Structures are given as structure tokens and as C-alpha cells.
Amino acid sequence: MSDIAPFGDVLSPRPVLSSEVVHAGLVWDVVRDSVDLGEAGVVNREYVQHPGAVAVLALNEQDEVLFIRQYRHPVRSDLWELPAGLLDVSGEPPLDAAMRELREEADVRARRWDVLIDWFNSPGGMDEVLRLYLARDVTPVGPHDLHERSEEELGMLTRWVPLDDARDAVLAGRIHNPGAVVGVLAAWSARQAGWTTLRSPNSPMPPRR
């Protein structure tokens, strides 16, 4: 019987000799750490310190995915995305944040929630961890619960797209938002496996430090 651990990433922090905020931003900061890599020596690394985020792939009974379209100024594009938001409310569990974002951005609720996939969005330059939930048994919110949107979210479009068509759009290079790309491919693969890969909605998120 093999004693080799299952294939996967391992939390393995190196000693941080010093750390400073070199830019305090509106949403996230840029941090510079002096890191002791042992035989490789001491190096300086700058990265974006991020609160983390959640995203939601809502799937209806017709196997259609709910997308929202939002303007993203850094890339000067209107992108089709999944409902998502920052984990920036102190003490708010990730599942509660996901439920809130789905309600506020897409005007729907879901009765069934599962963890679809987790990932580090850009581990070479930021510490963001992103959790993607699969939301099913979806219903619209009542007229009195509609969220009042502003800024980039004002007039945001929504669209239900068959999961197979969404996968084709991702592979054809027509969809570029990382949450949408990862989520669609993960959902399509999970469906192929009979949804046996799904995890509890309260599963712990990957540690960052």
C-alpha cells in the first residue's frame, strides 16, 4: 500500500523577514515581502493583497448557465461573467456572500448549493483565492427584493446560455473572464461525472498563509 500523499498543492510558507505596504489601494493593497528561501537566498516579492472572492454558476433545469455582462475598465471590454463579489464583509461566511451576490447581481435565489471548484486567481502576483459555487433550483427574487444597481452594474444585462454552448464559447476564445472560463469548464466536467465531484457548500477554502 502506497504512503504517498494524494496529488495536490501543499501550504508551505517560507519565513518572511519583513513586510510593508507599498501602495494602499481603494480595494486592495500592494505588499512587498522579504522572503527567506533557504539555499536560494533572500528575495523581495511584491504582490496584491486581496480579500478573496466568490462566484456563482447558476444552472437551471434546462442546463442553462446564468451570465451577466459587465464593463471591465482595465481591459476596456464588456465581459460575460458569472455573478461574483469580494469577501470584504467582516465575518461573512463565503456561502452567505455567494448567496448575496447572486441575489444582488442577477435577481435570483437558489435552494441547492455545492462547491464546484476553488483556485488561486494569479498566484505569481496576488494572494486572491476564489471559490466557485454551483447553484441550482433557481427562482427569481420578488419585486420588493430587487437590488438597486449603480456604476458598472447599472443596466447590467443577464442571459441564460446552454452549458454546452458556454463551453464551446470558452474553447473558441469568445469568453475571457477567468471565473466564467474556469466555472463553465468545471461545471461541464462535473456534469460528465454525474456531479459526483461536488463538495459541501461549507467546505474549507484553500489556505493562503
N, C-alpha and C positions, 0 to 999 in steps of 0.2 A: 504494500500500500504506500503510495507516494505521500511524502510530508511537505511537498512543495505547495506554497500558498496559491490560491486561485489567481489567475491573471488579473491585474488591476493596478491602479495607481496607489501610492503609499505616501501618507503625510510624513515628511522628513525634513523639518525646518533646520536650517543652519543658524549658528549664533549671529545675532545682529549686534554689532559693536556700537552703532549709533544710528539714529533715525531723525529726520527732520522733514517738515512740510515746506516744500519749495514753492508751492502755489496753492492757495486756498481758493477753490472754485465755488461756483454757485450751487452745484450739485455734488461734485466730488473733488478731491484734492490730489495733487501730485506729491509723492513722497520720495525722498532719497534715503536709501539704507546703505550702510557699510556692512558688508556680509563676509563672514569668515568661512571660506570654502575648504579649509584644511590644507591639504597638499597643494591645492590650486591657488592658494593665497587669498588675500582680502580684495574684494571688488566693490565698486559702488554701483548700485542699481536704482533707477528711477522708475516709478510705476504709478498708475492711477489707483487711488484707494477708493473702493466702490462699496456701497452698502449692500449690494446683491440685488437680485430681481427675480420676479416670477413671470411666467407666461402661461397662456391657456389655449389649448387646442380644443375648441368646442365642436363636437361631432353630433349631427342629428341622426334621426332614424333612417335617412336616405344615404348615410355615409358621406354627408357633405360637411366641409370644414368652414367655419365662420372666419372670414378675413375682414380686417379693417384697413382702410387706406389713409396713410398719414404722411404729411410732408416732413422730410428729414433734411434740415438745412446743411449739415456738413457734406452731404453727397448731392445736394440740390435736386432731390428727386422725391416724387410721390411713390411710396413703397406700400405694397400689400404685405400686411403683417398680421400676427396673432395678437389678441389683447394681452397687454403686459404692463408691468409697472415696477417701480423700485420698492425695495424693502426698507423704506425710510420712515416708517411709523414705529416708534419705540415700543417694543414688547408685542407687536402684532405678529401672530404666527403666519408662516408663509401661506398656508391654505386659506386663511382669512383674507390675506392680501390678494390672492388669486381670485377669490370669490368677489371681492370688492371691485377689482379691475374689470372682470367680465361684466359685472353689472353696470359699472360707470362708462366703460368704453363701447359696449355692444348692446346694452339694454336687454340682456338675457340673464337667466339664472340656470343652474344645473343641479340636479339632485344626486348625480353619481360622479364621484371624483376619484381619480387614481393618479399616481406619479407615473409619467411616461418616460422622462429622461432628465438627467442633470448634466451640466457641463461648465467648464471654465471658459468664459467668452473669448479671452485673449490673454492666456497665462504668461506670455512673454512681456506684457506691458501693463496688465491690470489684474487686480485680485478678485474681480467680479465672479461670483458663482450664480448660475441661472438655473432655476428649476422650472420644468415644463409639466403642467398637469393636463391630463385628458379629462374633459368634462362632457358628460353625456346626460341623457334625459333632460334636454334643454327646453326651457319655456321663456316667453317674453316677460319682462317686468311689467307691473301695472302702470297706467298713465301717470299716477301720482309719485312714482318712484324713479322717473326718468332723471338722469343726471344732466345738469346744465354744463355744457362744454364751453371751453374758451381756447384762445391762442391756436396752436396747430390742430387741436382736436375739434375746433368749431367747424361744423359742416362735414365731419368725417364720414366717409362712405363705408357701408358694410356690404358684404357679398358672401353668399354660400356657394362653395365650389366643391364638386365631387372630389373625394380624396384621390382617386386615380388621376383626374385632370390636374390636381395640385401637384402631385408627384411628377407628372410629365412637365409641368411648367418649371419646377425646380431643376430637373435634369436638363432641360433645354436652356437654362440660364436666363429665364424670364422673371424669376423671383430671387431677390438678393438679401433680404433681411435674414440674419443668422437664426433668429428664433423660428421664423417660418420655414427656413430650409431644414434645420435640424428636426423641428417638430413634425413636419409633413413626412420626411423620410422615416422617422422613428415610428410614427403612427401607422404608416403603410406597412412597415416591417412587423410591428406588433400585431396588426390585424392578420397578417400572413401566418403568424404563430398562434392564432386563436386567442389573442390578448393574454396569453399566459405569462408574458414578461412584465406586466404591470405590477407596480408596488403600492403599498399602503399610502394613502394621502398624507399620513403623518410620519412617514419615514424620515430619518435624519438627513439633512442636507450635507454635501461634502464639506469637510473642514478646510479652512484656508490657512490657518496659522495656529 
